[in-house]
Amino acid sequence: MKQRKLLIALLISVSFFSCKKDKPVVVEDELQAYVEPEVIEFGFNLNDYFVKRDTIKNGDSFGAILQRNNIGYSQVHNIAESAKDSYDIRKLQIGKPYTLLCSKDSLQTPECFIYQPNSIDYVVIKFADSIVTYQESKPVTIVTKEASGTIMDNLSVTMEGQGLPYQLINEMADIYAWTINFFKVQKGDKFKIIYKERFIEGDMSVGLESIEAAYFQHKGEDFYAFGFKTDSIQKGLTYFDEKSKSLKRAFLKAPVQFSRISSRYNLNRRIAYYGYALRPHKGTDFAAGIGTPILATANGTVIESTQKGGNGKYVKIKHNDTYSTQYLHMSKQAVRKGQYVKQGDVIGYVGMTGNTGGPHVCYRFWKNGQQVDPFREKLPTAESIPDALKEKYQQFIQPLKVQLDDIPYKDIKKKPFSSEKNLISQID
């Protein structure tokens, strides 16, 4: 009986192996060898290289980086000489990222150096065989967005609370700098914006492209702004209201952004410290933190950039034969005498030099050689749209105004309102 069982087991084994030989096992598709997907960046398949990423450190240079990665001095010299006609490698900036594509062997020899001066542009220096240098840009997607809000504290806090780009806050302040005192914005004021934001690699924001249109309700008054190009060679947008009038004025409302007036122009001022003696204040003080940039309120030529007595460090600008402005108590000046500056240029930084009890800039406004209160002056406005373009402008802004008016205000008790339209364009 035992021998019979062994014989049956032997026959089964022979039959099984015979079956395997006659009918080979077929490997299913999902069990086939795994193929690593391509990872394309900067036009290279990164799977073909050992990738090293870093940022430019203090004391780094192109040569130092390559020599650290086993590229000899003579080869570095040849690469640098070849590359200099296409890109000045001395321009590498601290903190900017770079990538080394190295051979996939034990030596990991660098074959390509890629430098990113900003989030969009990059420089490629290939030196595996021949030396090739060129500059490229990542594809940029532009997305049109909408946002709105009701001021509960100030514009900056409200917009930051919605997670809106910080650059958008500054651009809004610039657009309305001539018409609205943002340090006087009130609780309950409202805004709406149509803007374009740039993205790379799908969802990585690389900054604001432009504000197409905006609306601000301040003290119950409506302020519209529409970006428009008045000629084909104009780089940026100029902003006009719904009546084709420019939002710009000859002078900015304030020399610092998001500040407050701590002391007004007052010829009858009396101060207890001086026994209530008459001590006229012929300037307007804007309180701001030390180091806050001070802006030229209009185009002009610097006629003084010096330090004197109670004025401390200051800058004085002559705008024309009628108007001049002066900016006192700076921590340091950023311009020199004789230099021409444009409206909005940084001319110095808030400080406490001279006679001052706290950090601020004393803004003095001169008309025909006399100091006056700029907030009581009827200042000249910038030019409006040429008559020949007014009809075209009105046709252009009509759909934008409808879109602005249709944007709902967010309910402050709910999630802040921000929507994204399916208006996407590609920059080659």
Helices and strands as residue ranges (DSSP letters): H 2-22, G 29-31, E 40-41, E 44-45, G 46-48, E 50-55, H 62-68, H 73-83, G 89-91, E 97-102, E 110-115, E 121-126, E 132-137, E 140-150, H 155-161, H 166-175, G 182-184, E 190-200, E 204-218, E 221-228, E 238-240, E 260-263, E 270-271, G 272-274, E 277-278, E 284-287, E 293-295, E 300-308, G 309-311, E 312-318, E 323-333, E 340-341, E 346-350, E 360-367, E 370-372, G 374-376, H 387-406, E 418-427
